[in-house]
Amino acid sequence: MTASPLPPAPADAVPAPVPRGGAPTTVLVCVTCRRAEDTPDAPRAGARLAEALTAAAETRGNVRVVPVECLSVCKRPVTVGFGAAEKWTYVYGDFAADAAPTILDAAALYGAAHDGLIPWKSRPDALKKGVVARIPPLFAPTEAQP
């Protein structure tokens, strides 16, 4: 969600995403992810995280949160993904329902990376440990590689 201009960030703040082509960084979040401690009648951890991410993203620039029904990583809840045009897509697992600030900070790093590849040393620990998949950018049919 694109927000109105924000006041200057503190010097130690994570840089705002600057994706290629002006497209926002998309944060996919699995709303069907359930953690072992979730009770059957309460909202699932994935739904709680999606709600927290959506609210927190309103104060961040050039990021959008997209709740999805399932990312098929049920053994590593809660699962999120980062994607943007012409960038590598990443899927990460093992997030707690209260991890919205960490995820949005990482989304800012992803958005600022030309190709979506966040240098290993710059990644938050949760991203170093939680990588599920790294998917190459999609190519237009005329750009398809042999």
BELGIDA-V280984 format. One record per residue. N is the residue number from 0. RES is the residue in one letter. OMEGA is omega in whole degrees, -180 to 180 (* if undefined). NEAR is the number of other C-alpha atoms within 12 Angstrom. D_CENTER is the distance of its C-alpha to the mean C-alpha in Angstrom with 2 decimals. Layout:
[[N	RES	OMEGA	NEAR	D_CENTER] [N	RES	OMEGA	NEAR	D_CENTER]]
This chain:
[[0	M	-178	23	12.92] [1	T	-178	24	15.16] [2	A	176	19	17.24] [3	S	-178	12	20.70] [4	P	-178	13	21.47] [5	L	175	14	20.81] [6	P	-179	10	23.34] [7	P	-180	11	23.14] [8	A	175	14	20.67] [9	P	-176	10	22.31] [10	A	-177	7	22.94] [11	D	-178	9	20.60] [12	A	176	16	17.53] [13	V	-179	27	14.40] [14	P	176	24	14.92] [15	A	180	32	13.57] [16	P	176	35	11.58] [17	V	-177	27	14.34] [18	P	177	32	13.27] [19	R	174	22	16.25] [20	G	178	17	18.34] [21	G	179	18	16.95] [22	A	180	22	14.33] [23	P	170	33	11.23] [24	T	178	46	7.74] [25	T	174	40	6.49] [26	V	176	38	3.59] [27	L	178	36	5.94] [28	V	-179	46	7.38] [29	C	-178	39	10.78] [30	V	179	33	13.36] [31	T	178	28	16.12] [32	C	178	36	15.06] [33	R	176	34	17.95] [34	R	-177	30	18.64] [35	A	-178	16	22.28] [36	E	178	15	23.06] [37	D	175	20	22.11] [38	T	-175	11	25.34] [39	P	-176	11	26.07] [40	D	-180	9	26.83] [41	A	175	13	23.89] [42	P	-180	20	20.46] [43	R	-179	26	18.23] [44	A	179	35	15.63] [45	G	178	41	12.86] [46	A	178	35	14.50] [47	R	179	29	14.90] [48	L	179	42	11.29] [49	A	179	40	10.52] [50	E	179	25	13.47] [51	A	179	27	12.60] [52	L	180	38	9.19] [53	T	180	29	11.28] [54	A	-178	21	14.05] [55	A	-179	26	12.42] [56	A	179	35	10.74] [57	E	180	21	14.39] [58	T	-180	23	15.31] [59	R	179	36	12.81] [60	G	169	34	13.62] [61	N	174	34	12.22] [62	V	176	40	8.86] [63	R	-180	34	8.97] [64	V	-179	37	7.77] [65	V	175	29	9.35] [66	P	178	28	10.86] [67	V	-176	23	12.28] [68	E	-180	21	15.37] [69	C	174	23	14.71] [70	L	176	28	12.78] [71	S	175	24	16.02] [72	V	-171	29	14.97] [73	C	179	23	17.24] [74	K	-177	18	18.51] [75	R	-179	28	15.25] [76	P	-6	35	13.99] [77	V	-174	44	11.61] [78	T	176	45	9.27] [79	V	176	53	5.63] [80	G	175	43	4.84] [81	F	178	46	4.08] [82	G	175	41	7.46] [83	A	-179	38	10.26] [84	A	175	26	14.02] [85	E	178	26	15.87] [86	K	171	30	13.10] [87	W	174	29	12.30] [88	T	179	31	9.58] [89	Y	172	35	8.13] [90	V	-179	36	8.11] [91	Y	178	39	8.23] [92	G	174	36	10.63] [93	D	178	35	12.83] [94	F	173	37	10.99] [95	A	-179	34	13.51] [96	A	-179	33	13.51] [97	D	-175	21	13.83] [98	A	-176	30	10.81] [99	A	-179	32	9.23] [100	P	179	27	10.61] [101	T	-178	26	9.48] [102	I	-179	46	5.72] [103	L	174	45	6.55] [104	D	178	35	8.98] [105	A	177	41	7.02] [106	A	177	47	5.13] [107	A	177	39	8.89] [108	L	178	33	10.11] [109	Y	-179	43	8.34] [110	G	-179	41	9.74] [111	A	-180	32	12.97] [112	A	-177	28	13.48] [113	H	-176	23	15.91] [114	D	-179	27	14.79] [115	G	-179	35	11.21] [116	L	179	31	12.96] [117	I	179	27	12.35] [118	P	-175	17	15.82] [119	W	-177	17	16.25] [120	K	-179	11	18.06] [121	S	-176	19	15.43] [122	R	170	25	12.62] [123	P	-179	26	12.45] [124	D	-179	18	14.41] [125	A	179	27	11.82] [126	L	177	36	10.11] [127	K	-176	21	13.71] [128	K	-170	17	14.77] [129	G	-177	27	12.02] [130	V	176	26	11.72] [131	V	-178	28	12.77] [132	A	173	23	12.86] [133	R	-172	20	12.77] [134	I	-177	22	13.93] [135	P	177	19	16.00] [136	P	175	21	15.91] [137	L	180	17	18.13] [138	F	172	15	21.53] [139	A	-177	10	23.84] [140	P	-180	8	27.00] [141	T	-180	8	29.05] [142	E	-175	10	26.67] [143	A	-179	9	26.46] [144	Q	-180	10	27.24] [145	P	*	6	30.27]]
